[in-house]
Amino acid sequence: MKAEENAKEDLGKEFVDCLAYIIKFANYFDIDLEESFYKKMDEVKNRKNRDVSLSKK
C-alpha cells in the first residue's frame, strides 16, 4: 500500500511542522511545556468527566 505509506509519511511531516510552531510560540512566551503538560494531565486526571483515560493498568 504505497499510497497509504506516503500519506502516513506526509501526515508525520505536518505534525512535526505543527509541533515546531508550538515549541517556537512556547519559547517566545517563556512557557515551560513540560511543566504545562504535567499540570494539564493532573487536571485531566482529576476531572469528573474525563475525555482522556489516564488509568494505570
C-alpha distance matrix in Angstrom:
0.0 3.8 5.6 5.4 6.4 8.8 10.2 10.9 12.6 14.5 15.6 16.8 18.8 20.3 21.4 23.0 24.9 26.2 27.2 29.0 31.0 31.9 33.2 35.1 36.7 37.7 39.3 41.1 42.6 43.2 41.2 40.2 36.7 36.9 40.2 39.0 35.9 38.1 40.6 38.1 36.6 40.2 40.8 37.7 38.7 42.2 41.1 42.3 39.2 36.3 33.0 31.5 32.1 33.7 35.2 35.4 34.2
3.8 0.0 3.8 5.4 5.1 6.1 8.6 9.8 10.5 12.2 14.1 15.3 16.6 18.4 20.0 21.2 22.8 24.5 25.7 27.1 29.1 30.4 31.6 33.2 35.0 36.2 37.5 39.3 41.0 41.7 39.9 39.2 35.8 36.2 39.6 38.4 35.6 38.0 40.5 38.1 36.9 40.6 41.2 38.3 39.5 43.0 42.0 43.5 40.4 37.4 34.1 32.6 33.4 34.8 36.6 36.8 35.9
5.6 3.8 0.0 3.8 5.5 5.1 6.1 8.6 9.9 10.4 12.1 14.1 15.4 16.5 18.3 20.0 21.1 22.6 24.3 25.8 27.3 28.7 30.3 31.7 33.3 34.6 36.2 37.7 39.3 40.3 38.5 38.1 34.6 35.4 38.6 37.1 34.4 37.0 39.3 36.6 35.7 39.4 39.6 36.8 38.3 41.6 40.3 41.7 38.6 35.8 32.2 31.1 32.3 33.9 36.0 36.5 35.9
5.4 5.4 3.8 0.0 3.8 5.4 5.1 6.1 8.6 9.8 10.4 12.2 14.3 15.3 16.4 18.4 20.0 21.1 22.4 24.3 26.0 26.9 28.5 30.3 31.7 32.8 34.6 36.2 37.6 38.4 36.4 35.7 32.1 32.7 35.9 34.4 31.5 33.9 36.2 33.5 32.4 36.1 36.4 33.5 34.8 38.2 37.0 38.3 35.2 32.3 28.9 27.6 28.6 30.3 32.3 32.8 32.1
6.4 5.1 5.5 3.8 0.0 3.8 5.5 5.1 6.2 8.6 9.8 10.6 12.5 14.4 15.4 16.7 18.6 20.1 21.1 22.7 24.8 25.8 27.0 28.8 30.6 31.5 33.0 34.9 36.5 37.0 35.1 34.2 30.8 31.2 34.5 33.4 30.5 32.9 35.5 33.1 32.0 35.7 36.3 33.5 34.8 38.3 37.4 39.0 36.2 33.0 29.7 28.0 28.9 30.1 32.2 32.3 31.7
8.8 6.1 5.1 5.4 3.8 0.0 3.8 5.4 5.1 6.1 8.5 9.8 10.6 12.4 14.3 15.4 16.7 18.6 20.0 21.2 23.0 24.5 25.8 27.2 29.0 30.4 31.7 33.3 35.1 35.9 34.3 33.8 30.5 31.3 34.7 33.3 30.8 33.5 35.9 33.5 32.8 36.5 37.0 34.4 36.0 39.4 38.4 40.2 37.3 34.2 30.8 29.3 30.6 31.8 34.2 34.6 34.3
10.2 8.6 6.1 5.1 5.5 3.8 0.0 3.8 5.4 5.1 6.0 8.5 9.9 10.5 12.3 14.3 15.3 16.5 18.3 20.0 21.4 22.6 24.3 25.9 27.2 28.6 30.3 31.7 33.3 34.3 32.5 32.2 28.7 29.7 32.9 31.2 28.7 31.5 33.7 31.0 30.4 34.2 34.3 31.6 33.4 36.7 35.4 37.1 34.1 31.2 27.6 26.5 28.0 29.5 32.0 32.8 32.7
10.9 9.8 8.6 6.1 5.1 5.4 3.8 0.0 3.8 5.5 5.1 6.2 8.7 9.9 10.5 12.4 14.4 15.4 16.4 18.4 20.3 21.1 22.5 24.4 25.9 26.8 28.5 30.4 31.7 32.4 30.4 29.7 26.2 26.8 30.1 28.7 25.9 28.5 30.9 28.4 27.5 31.3 31.7 29.1 30.6 34.0 33.0 34.8 32.0 28.9 25.5 23.9 25.2 26.4 28.9 29.4 29.3
12.6 10.5 9.9 8.6 6.2 5.1 5.4 3.8 0.0 3.8 5.4 5.1 6.4 8.8 10.0 10.7 12.6 14.5 15.4 16.7 18.9 20.2 21.1 22.8 24.8 25.8 27.0 28.9 30.7 31.2 29.6 28.9 25.6 26.4 29.8 28.7 26.1 28.9 31.4 29.2 28.5 32.3 32.9 30.6 32.1 35.6 34.9 37.0 34.4 31.1 27.8 26.0 27.4 28.2 30.8 31.1 31.2
14.5 12.2 10.4 9.8 8.6 6.1 5.1 5.5 3.8 0.0 3.8 5.4 5.1 6.4 8.8 10.0 10.7 12.6 14.4 15.4 17.0 18.7 20.1 21.4 23.1 24.6 26.0 27.3 29.2 30.2 28.7 28.5 25.3 26.6 29.9 28.4 26.2 29.3 31.4 29.0 28.8 32.6 32.8 30.6 32.6 35.8 34.8 36.9 34.2 31.2 27.8 26.4 28.2 29.2 32.1 32.8 33.2
15.6 14.1 12.1 10.4 9.8 8.5 6.0 5.1 5.4 3.8 0.0 3.8 5.4 5.1 6.3 8.7 9.9 10.6 12.3 14.2 15.6 16.6 18.4 20.1 21.3 22.6 24.4 25.9 27.3 28.3 26.5 26.3 22.9 24.1 27.2 25.5 23.1 26.2 28.2 25.7 25.4 29.2 29.3 27.0 29.0 32.2 31.1 33.2 30.5 27.4 24.0 22.7 24.7 25.8 28.7 29.6 30.2
16.8 15.3 14.1 12.2 10.6 9.8 8.5 6.2 5.1 5.4 3.8 0.0 3.8 5.4 5.1 6.3 8.7 10.0 10.5 12.3 14.5 15.3 16.4 18.4 20.1 21.0 22.5 24.4 25.9 26.5 24.7 24.0 20.7 21.6 24.9 23.7 21.2 24.2 26.5 24.4 23.9 27.7 28.2 26.1 27.9 31.2 30.6 32.9 30.5 27.2 24.0 22.2 23.9 24.5 27.4 27.9 28.5
18.8 16.6 15.4 14.3 12.5 10.6 9.9 8.7 6.4 5.1 5.4 3.8 0.0 3.8 5.4 5.1 6.3 8.8 9.8 10.5 12.6 14.4 15.3 16.6 18.7 20.0 21.1 22.7 24.7 25.4 24.1 23.9 20.9 22.2 25.6 24.3 22.4 25.6 27.8 25.8 25.8 29.6 30.0 28.2 30.2 33.4 32.7 35.3 33.0 29.7 26.6 25.0 26.9 27.3 30.4 31.0 31.8
20.3 18.4 16.5 15.3 14.4 12.4 10.5 9.9 8.8 6.4 5.1 5.4 3.8 0.0 3.8 5.4 5.0 6.3 8.6 9.8 10.9 12.5 14.3 15.4 16.8 18.5 20.1 21.3 23.0 24.2 22.8 23.0 19.9 21.7 24.8 23.0 21.3 24.7 26.4 24.1 24.5 28.3 28.2 26.5 28.9 31.8 30.8 33.3 30.9 27.9 24.6 23.4 25.8 26.5 29.8 30.8 31.9
21.4 20.0 18.3 16.4 15.4 14.3 12.3 10.5 10.0 8.8 6.3 5.1 5.4 3.8 0.0 3.8 5.4 5.1 6.1 8.6 10.0 10.5 12.2 14.2 15.4 16.4 18.3 19.9 21.2 22.1 20.2 20.1 16.8 18.3 21.4 19.7 17.7 21.0 22.9 20.6 20.9 24.6 24.8 23.0 25.3 28.3 27.5 30.1 27.8 24.7 21.6 20.1 22.4 22.9 26.2 27.2 28.5
23.0 21.2 20.0 18.4 16.7 15.4 14.3 12.4 10.7 10.0 8.7 6.3 5.1 5.4 3.8 0.0 3.8 5.4 5.0 6.0 8.7 9.8 10.4 12.2 14.2 15.1 16.3 18.2 20.0 20.5 19.1 18.8 15.8 17.3 20.7 19.5 17.8 21.1 23.2 21.5 21.8 25.5 26.0 24.7 26.7 29.8 29.4 32.2 30.3 27.0 24.2 22.4 24.5 24.5 27.8 28.4 29.8
24.9 22.8 21.1 20.0 18.6 16.7 15.3 14.4 12.6 10.7 9.9 8.7 6.3 5.0 5.4 3.8 0.0 3.8 5.5 5.1 6.4 8.8 10.0 10.7 12.5 14.3 15.5 16.6 18.7 19.8 18.8 19.3 16.7 18.9 21.9 20.3 19.3 22.8 24.4 22.7 23.6 27.1 27.2 26.1 28.6 31.4 30.7 33.5 31.6 28.5 25.7 24.4 26.8 27.0 30.4 31.3 32.9
26.2 24.5 22.6 21.1 20.1 18.6 16.5 15.4 14.5 12.6 10.6 10.0 8.8 6.3 5.1 5.4 3.8 0.0 3.8 5.4 5.3 6.3 8.7 9.9 10.7 12.3 14.3 15.4 16.8 18.1 16.7 17.3 14.4 16.9 19.6 17.6 16.5 20.2 21.5 19.4 20.6 24.1 23.9 22.8 25.5 28.1 27.2 30.1 28.1 25.2 22.4 21.3 24.1 24.4 27.9 29.2 31.0
27.2 25.7 24.3 22.4 21.1 20.0 18.3 16.4 15.4 14.4 12.3 10.5 9.8 8.6 6.1 5.0 5.5 3.8 0.0 3.8 5.4 5.0 6.2 8.6 9.9 10.5 12.2 14.2 15.4 16.1 14.4 14.4 11.4 13.5 16.5 15.0 13.8 17.3 19.0 17.4 18.4 21.8 22.1 21.3 23.6 26.4 26.0 29.1 27.5 24.4 21.9 20.3 22.7 22.5 26.0 26.9 28.9
29.0 27.1 25.8 24.3 22.7 21.2 20.0 18.4 16.7 15.4 14.2 12.3 10.5 9.8 8.6 6.0 5.1 5.4 3.8 0.0 3.8 5.5 5.2 6.2 8.7 9.9 10.6 12.3 14.4 15.0 14.3 14.6 12.4 14.8 17.8 16.6 16.1 19.6 21.2 20.0 21.3 24.5 24.9 24.4 26.8 29.4 29.1 32.4 31.0 27.9 25.5 24.0 26.3 25.9 29.4 30.1 32.1
31.0 29.1 27.3 26.0 24.8 23.0 21.4 20.3 18.9 17.0 15.6 14.5 12.6 10.9 10.0 8.7 6.4 5.3 5.4 3.8 0.0 3.8 5.4 5.0 6.2 8.5 9.8 10.4 12.4 13.9 13.3 14.6 12.7 15.8 18.1 16.4 16.4 20.1 21.1 19.7 21.5 24.6 24.4 24.2 26.9 29.2 28.6 31.8 30.3 27.6 25.2 24.2 27.0 26.7 30.4 31.6 33.8
31.9 30.4 28.7 26.9 25.8 24.5 22.6 21.1 20.2 18.7 16.6 15.3 14.4 12.5 10.5 9.8 8.8 6.3 5.0 5.5 3.8 0.0 3.8 5.4 5.2 6.1 8.6 9.9 10.7 12.0 10.5 11.6 9.4 12.6 14.7 12.7 12.8 16.5 17.3 15.9 17.8 20.9 20.7 20.6 23.3 25.5 25.0 28.3 27.1 24.3 22.2 21.1 23.9 23.5 27.2 28.5 30.9
33.2 31.6 30.3 28.5 27.0 25.8 24.3 22.5 21.1 20.1 18.4 16.4 15.3 14.3 12.2 10.4 10.0 8.7 6.2 5.2 5.4 3.8 0.0 3.8 5.5 5.0 6.1 8.5 10.0 10.1 9.1 9.6 7.9 10.9 13.3 12.3 12.6 16.0 17.2 16.6 18.3 21.2 21.5 21.8 24.1 26.4 26.4 29.9 29.0 26.1 24.3 22.8 25.2 24.2 27.8 28.6 31.1
35.1 33.2 31.7 30.3 28.8 27.2 25.9 24.4 22.8 21.4 20.1 18.4 16.6 15.4 14.2 12.2 10.7 9.9 8.6 6.2 5.0 5.4 3.8 0.0 3.8 5.5 5.2 6.1 8.7 9.7 10.0 11.5 10.8 14.1 16.1 15.0 15.9 19.3 20.1 19.6 21.7 24.3 24.4 24.9 27.4 29.4 29.3 32.8 31.9 29.2 27.4 26.1 28.7 27.9 31.5 32.4 34.9
36.7 35.0 33.3 31.7 30.6 29.0 27.2 25.9 24.8 23.1 21.3 20.1 18.7 16.8 15.4 14.2 12.5 10.7 9.9 8.7 6.2 5.2 5.5 3.8 0.0 3.8 5.4 5.0 6.3 8.4 8.4 10.9 10.4 14.0 15.3 13.5 15.0 18.4 18.5 17.8 20.4 22.9 22.4 23.1 26.0 27.6 27.2 30.6 29.8 27.4 25.7 24.9 27.8 27.1 30.8 32.1 34.8
37.7 36.2 34.6 32.8 31.5 30.4 28.6 26.8 25.8 24.6 22.6 21.0 20.0 18.5 16.4 15.1 14.3 12.3 10.5 9.9 8.5 6.1 5.0 5.5 3.8 0.0 3.8 5.5 5.3 5.9 4.9 7.1 6.9 10.6 11.6 10.2 12.0 15.1 15.3 15.1 17.7 19.9 19.8 20.8 23.4 25.0 25.1 28.6 28.2 25.7 24.4 23.3 25.9 24.8 28.4 29.5 32.4
39.3 37.5 36.2 34.6 33.0 31.7 30.3 28.5 27.0 26.0 24.4 22.5 21.1 20.1 18.3 16.3 15.5 14.3 12.2 10.6 9.8 8.6 6.1 5.2 5.4 3.8 0.0 3.8 5.4 4.8 6.1 7.8 8.8 12.0 13.1 12.7 14.6 17.3 17.8 18.2 20.6 22.6 22.9 24.1 26.4 28.0 28.4 32.0 31.7 29.2 28.0 26.6 29.0 27.6 31.1 31.9 34.7
41.1 39.3 37.7 36.2 34.9 33.3 31.7 30.4 28.9 27.3 25.9 24.4 22.7 21.3 19.9 18.2 16.6 15.4 14.2 12.3 10.4 9.9 8.5 6.1 5.0 5.5 3.8 0.0 3.8 5.5 7.8 10.7 11.8 15.2 15.9 14.9 17.2 20.1 19.9 20.1 22.9 24.8 24.6 25.9 28.6 29.9 29.9 33.5 33.1 30.9 29.6 28.7 31.3 30.2 33.8 34.9 37.8
42.6 41.0 39.3 37.6 36.5 35.1 33.3 31.7 30.7 29.2 27.3 25.9 24.7 23.0 21.2 20.0 18.7 16.8 15.4 14.4 12.4 10.7 10.0 8.7 6.3 5.3 5.4 3.8 0.0 3.8 5.6 9.2 10.7 14.2 14.0 12.7 15.5 18.2 17.4 17.7 20.9 22.4 21.9 23.6 26.2 27.2 27.2 30.8 30.7 28.7 27.7 27.0 29.7 28.6 32.1 33.4 36.6
43.2 41.7 40.3 38.4 37.0 35.9 34.3 32.4 31.2 30.2 28.3 26.5 25.4 24.2 22.1 20.5 19.8 18.1 16.1 15.0 13.9 12.0 10.1 9.7 8.4 5.9 4.8 5.5 3.8 0.0 3.8 6.6 9.2 12.0 11.7 11.4 14.4 16.5 16.1 17.2 20.0 21.3 21.4 23.3 25.5 26.6 27.1 30.8 31.0 28.8 28.2 27.0 29.3 27.8 31.1 32.0 35.2
41.2 39.9 38.5 36.4 35.1 34.3 32.5 30.4 29.6 28.7 26.5 24.7 24.1 22.8 20.2 19.1 18.8 16.7 14.4 14.3 13.3 10.5 9.1 10.0 8.4 4.9 6.1 7.8 5.6 3.8 0.0 3.8 5.9 8.9 8.4 7.7 10.6 12.9 12.5 13.4 16.2 17.6 17.7 19.5 21.7 22.9 23.5 27.2 27.4 25.1 24.5 23.3 25.6 24.0 27.4 28.4 31.6
40.2 39.2 38.1 35.7 34.2 33.8 32.2 29.7 28.9 28.5 26.3 24.0 23.9 23.0 20.1 18.8 19.3 17.3 14.4 14.6 14.6 11.6 9.6 11.5 10.9 7.1 7.8 10.7 9.2 6.6 3.8 0.0 3.8 5.6 5.4 6.2 8.6 10.3 10.8 12.2 14.4 15.7 16.6 18.4 20.0 21.5 22.6 26.4 26.7 24.1 23.7 22.0 23.8 21.9 25.0 25.7 28.9
36.7 35.8 34.6 32.1 30.8 30.5 28.7 26.2 25.6 25.3 22.9 20.7 20.9 19.9 16.8 15.8 16.7 14.4 11.4 12.4 12.7 9.4 7.9 10.8 10.4 6.9 8.8 11.8 10.7 9.2 5.9 3.8 0.0 3.8 5.5 4.9 5.9 8.6 9.8 10.3 12.0 14.2 15.1 16.1 17.9 19.9 20.7 24.4 24.3 21.5 20.7 18.9 20.8 19.1 22.4 23.2 26.2
36.9 36.2 35.4 32.7 31.2 31.3 29.7 26.8 26.4 26.6 24.1 21.6 22.2 21.7 18.3 17.3 18.9 16.9 13.5 14.8 15.8 12.6 10.9 14.1 14.0 10.6 12.0 15.2 14.2 12.0 8.9 5.6 3.8 0.0 3.8 5.4 5.1 6.4 8.7 9.9 10.6 12.5 14.3 15.3 16.4 18.6 20.0 23.7 23.9 20.9 20.5 18.2 19.4 17.1 20.2 20.5 23.5
40.2 39.6 38.6 35.9 34.5 34.7 32.9 30.1 29.8 29.9 27.2 24.9 25.6 24.8 21.4 20.7 21.9 19.6 16.5 17.8 18.1 14.7 13.3 16.1 15.3 11.6 13.1 15.9 14.0 11.7 8.4 5.4 5.5 3.8 0.0 3.8 5.4 5.4 6.2 8.6 10.0 10.8 12.5 14.3 15.4 16.9 18.5 22.3 23.0 20.4 20.6 18.6 19.9 17.4 20.3 20.9 24.3
39.0 38.4 37.1 34.4 33.4 33.3 31.2 28.7 28.7 28.4 25.5 23.7 24.3 23.0 19.7 19.5 20.3 17.6 15.0 16.6 16.4 12.7 12.3 15.0 13.5 10.2 12.7 14.9 12.7 11.4 7.7 6.2 4.9 5.4 3.8 0.0 3.8 5.6 5.1 6.1 8.6 10.0 10.5 12.2 14.1 15.5 16.4 20.2 20.6 18.1 18.0 16.5 18.4 16.6 19.9 21.1 24.5
35.9 35.6 34.4 31.5 30.5 30.8 28.7 25.9 26.1 26.2 23.1 21.2 22.4 21.3 17.7 17.8 19.3 16.5 13.8 16.1 16.4 12.8 12.6 15.9 15.0 12.0 14.6 17.2 15.5 14.4 10.6 8.6 5.9 5.1 5.4 3.8 0.0 3.8 5.5 5.2 6.2 8.7 9.9 10.5 12.1 14.3 15.2 18.9 18.9 16.0 15.6 13.6 15.3 13.4 16.8 17.9 21.1
38.1 38.0 37.0 33.9 32.9 33.5 31.5 28.5 28.9 29.3 26.2 24.2 25.6 24.7 21.0 21.1 22.8 20.2 17.3 19.6 20.1 16.5 16.0 19.3 18.4 15.1 17.3 20.1 18.2 16.5 12.9 10.3 8.6 6.4 5.4 5.6 3.8 0.0 3.8 5.4 5.0 6.2 8.6 9.8 10.3 12.3 14.1 17.8 18.5 15.6 16.1 13.8 14.7 12.1 15.0 15.8 19.3
40.6 40.5 39.3 36.2 35.5 35.9 33.7 30.9 31.4 31.4 28.2 26.5 27.8 26.4 22.9 23.2 24.4 21.5 19.0 21.2 21.1 17.3 17.2 20.1 18.5 15.3 17.8 19.9 17.4 16.1 12.5 10.8 9.8 8.7 6.2 5.1 5.5 3.8 0.0 3.8 5.5 5.2 6.3 8.8 9.9 10.8 12.4 16.2 17.2 15.0 15.9 14.4 15.7 13.6 16.4 17.8 21.5
38.1 38.1 36.6 33.5 33.1 33.5 31.0 28.4 29.2 29.0 25.7 24.4 25.8 24.1 20.6 21.5 22.7 19.4 17.4 20.0 19.7 15.9 16.6 19.6 17.8 15.1 18.2 20.1 17.7 17.2 13.4 12.2 10.3 9.9 8.6 6.1 5.2 5.4 3.8 0.0 3.8 5.4 5.0 6.2 8.5 9.9 10.5 14.2 14.6 12.2 12.5 11.4 13.3 11.9 15.2 17.2 20.7
36.6 36.9 35.7 32.4 32.0 32.8 30.4 27.5 28.5 28.8 25.4 23.9 25.8 24.5 20.9 21.8 23.6 20.6 18.4 21.3 21.5 17.8 18.3 21.7 20.4 17.7 20.6 22.9 20.9 20.0 16.2 14.4 12.0 10.6 10.0 8.6 6.2 5.0 5.5 3.8 0.0 3.8 5.3 5.0 5.9 8.5 9.7 13.3 13.6 10.6 11.2 9.2 10.3 8.4 11.6 13.4 16.9
40.2 40.6 39.4 36.1 35.7 36.5 34.2 31.3 32.3 32.6 29.2 27.7 29.6 28.3 24.6 25.5 27.1 24.1 21.8 24.5 24.6 20.9 21.2 24.3 22.9 19.9 22.6 24.8 22.4 21.3 17.6 15.7 14.2 12.5 10.8 10.0 8.7 6.2 5.2 5.4 3.8 0.0 3.8 5.4 5.0 6.2 8.6 12.1 13.5 11.3 13.0 11.4 11.9 9.6 11.9 13.7 17.4
40.8 41.2 39.6 36.4 36.3 37.0 34.3 31.7 32.9 32.8 29.3 28.2 30.0 28.2 24.8 26.0 27.2 23.9 22.1 24.9 24.4 20.7 21.5 24.4 22.4 19.8 22.9 24.6 21.9 21.4 17.7 16.6 15.1 14.3 12.5 10.5 9.9 8.6 6.3 5.0 5.3 3.8 0.0 3.8 5.5 5.3 6.2 9.9 11.2 9.6 11.4 10.9 12.3 11.1 13.6 16.2 19.7
37.7 38.3 36.8 33.5 33.5 34.4 31.6 29.1 30.6 30.6 27.0 26.1 28.2 26.5 23.0 24.7 26.1 22.8 21.3 24.4 24.2 20.6 21.8 24.9 23.1 20.8 24.1 25.9 23.6 23.3 19.5 18.4 16.1 15.3 14.3 12.2 10.5 9.8 8.8 6.2 5.0 5.4 3.8 0.0 3.8 5.4 5.0 8.5 8.7 6.3 7.8 7.2 8.8 8.3 11.1 14.1 17.4
38.7 39.5 38.3 34.8 34.8 36.0 33.4 30.6 32.1 32.6 29.0 27.9 30.2 28.9 25.3 26.7 28.6 25.5 23.6 26.8 26.9 23.3 24.1 27.4 26.0 23.4 26.4 28.6 26.2 25.5 21.7 20.0 17.9 16.4 15.4 14.1 12.1 10.3 9.9 8.5 5.9 5.0 5.5 3.8 0.0 3.8 5.6 8.4 9.4 7.1 9.5 8.0 7.9 6.4 8.3 11.1 14.5
42.2 43.0 41.6 38.2 38.3 39.4 36.7 34.0 35.6 35.8 32.2 31.2 33.4 31.8 28.3 29.8 31.4 28.1 26.4 29.4 29.2 25.5 26.4 29.4 27.6 25.0 28.0 29.9 27.2 26.6 22.9 21.5 19.9 18.6 16.9 15.5 14.3 12.3 10.8 9.9 8.5 6.2 5.3 5.4 3.8 0.0 3.8 6.4 8.9 8.1 11.2 10.9 11.0 9.9 11.1 13.9 17.3
41.1 42.0 40.3 37.0 37.4 38.4 35.4 33.0 34.9 34.8 31.1 30.6 32.7 30.8 27.5 29.4 30.7 27.2 26.0 29.1 28.6 25.0 26.4 29.3 27.2 25.1 28.4 29.9 27.2 27.1 23.5 22.6 20.7 20.0 18.5 16.4 15.2 14.1 12.4 10.5 9.7 8.6 6.2 5.0 5.6 3.8 0.0 3.8 5.6 5.6 8.8 9.7 10.7 10.9 12.5 15.8 18.9
42.3 43.5 41.7 38.3 39.0 40.2 37.1 34.8 37.0 36.9 33.2 32.9 35.3 33.3 30.1 32.2 33.5 30.1 29.1 32.4 31.8 28.3 29.9 32.8 30.6 28.6 32.0 33.5 30.8 30.8 27.2 26.4 24.4 23.7 22.3 20.2 18.9 17.8 16.2 14.2 13.3 12.1 9.9 8.5 8.4 6.4 3.8 0.0 3.8 6.0 9.5 11.2 11.7 12.6 13.4 16.9 19.5
39.2 40.4 38.6 35.2 36.2 37.3 34.1 32.0 34.4 34.2 30.5 30.5 33.0 30.9 27.8 30.3 31.6 28.1 27.5 31.0 30.3 27.1 29.0 31.9 29.8 28.2 31.7 33.1 30.7 31.0 27.4 26.7 24.3 23.9 23.0 20.6 18.9 18.5 17.2 14.6 13.6 13.5 11.2 8.7 9.4 8.9 5.6 3.8 0.0 3.8 6.5 9.1 10.1 12.2 13.3 17.1 19.3
36.3 37.4 35.8 32.3 33.0 34.2 31.2 28.9 31.1 31.2 27.4 27.2 29.7 27.9 24.7 27.0 28.5 25.2 24.4 27.9 27.6 24.3 26.1 29.2 27.4 25.7 29.2 30.9 28.7 28.8 25.1 24.1 21.5 20.9 20.4 18.1 16.0 15.6 15.0 12.2 10.6 11.3 9.6 6.3 7.1 8.1 5.6 6.0 3.8 0.0 3.8 5.4 6.8 8.8 10.6 14.3 16.7
33.0 34.1 32.2 28.9 29.7 30.8 27.6 25.5 27.8 27.8 24.0 24.0 26.6 24.6 21.6 24.2 25.7 22.4 21.9 25.5 25.2 22.2 24.3 27.4 25.7 24.4 28.0 29.6 27.7 28.2 24.5 23.7 20.7 20.5 20.6 18.0 15.6 16.1 15.9 12.5 11.2 13.0 11.4 7.8 9.5 11.2 8.8 9.5 6.5 3.8 0.0 3.8 6.7 9.5 12.0 15.5 17.4
31.5 32.6 31.1 27.6 28.0 29.3 26.5 23.9 26.0 26.4 22.7 22.2 25.0 23.4 20.1 22.4 24.4 21.3 20.3 24.0 24.2 21.1 22.8 26.1 24.9 23.3 26.6 28.7 27.0 27.0 23.3 22.0 18.9 18.2 18.6 16.5 13.6 13.8 14.4 11.4 9.2 11.4 10.9 7.2 8.0 10.9 9.7 11.2 9.1 5.4 3.8 0.0 3.8 6.2 9.2 12.4 14.4
32.1 33.4 32.3 28.6 28.9 30.6 28.0 25.2 27.4 28.2 24.7 23.9 26.9 25.8 22.4 24.5 26.8 24.1 22.7 26.3 27.0 23.9 25.2 28.7 27.8 25.9 29.0 31.3 29.7 29.3 25.6 23.8 20.8 19.4 19.9 18.4 15.3 14.7 15.7 13.3 10.3 11.9 12.3 8.8 7.9 11.0 10.7 11.7 10.1 6.8 6.7 3.8 0.0 3.8 5.7 9.0 10.8
33.7 34.8 33.9 30.3 30.1 31.8 29.5 26.4 28.2 29.2 25.8 24.5 27.3 26.5 22.9 24.5 27.0 24.4 22.5 25.9 26.7 23.5 24.2 27.9 27.1 24.8 27.6 30.2 28.6 27.8 24.0 21.9 19.1 17.1 17.4 16.6 13.4 12.1 13.6 11.9 8.4 9.6 11.1 8.3 6.4 9.9 10.9 12.6 12.2 8.8 9.5 6.2 3.8 0.0 3.8 6.4 9.3
35.2 36.6 36.0 32.3 32.2 34.2 32.0 28.9 30.8 32.1 28.7 27.4 30.4 29.8 26.2 27.8 30.4 27.9 26.0 29.4 30.4 27.2 27.8 31.5 30.8 28.4 31.1 33.8 32.1 31.1 27.4 25.0 22.4 20.2 20.3 19.9 16.8 15.0 16.4 15.2 11.6 11.9 13.6 11.1 8.3 11.1 12.5 13.4 13.3 10.6 12.0 9.2 5.7 3.8 0.0 3.8 6.4
35.4 36.8 36.5 32.8 32.3 34.6 32.8 29.4 31.1 32.8 29.6 27.9 31.0 30.8 27.2 28.4 31.3 29.2 26.9 30.1 31.6 28.5 28.6 32.4 32.1 29.5 31.9 34.9 33.4 32.0 28.4 25.7 23.2 20.5 20.9 21.1 17.9 15.8 17.8 17.2 13.4 13.7 16.2 14.1 11.1 13.9 15.8 16.9 17.1 14.3 15.5 12.4 9.0 6.4 3.8 0.0 3.8
34.2 35.9 35.9 32.1 31.7 34.3 32.7 29.3 31.2 33.2 30.2 28.5 31.8 31.9 28.5 29.8 32.9 31.0 28.9 32.1 33.8 30.9 31.1 34.9 34.8 32.4 34.7 37.8 36.6 35.2 31.6 28.9 26.2 23.5 24.3 24.5 21.1 19.3 21.5 20.7 16.9 17.4 19.7 17.4 14.5 17.3 18.9 19.5 19.3 16.7 17.4 14.4 10.8 9.3 6.4 3.8 0.0
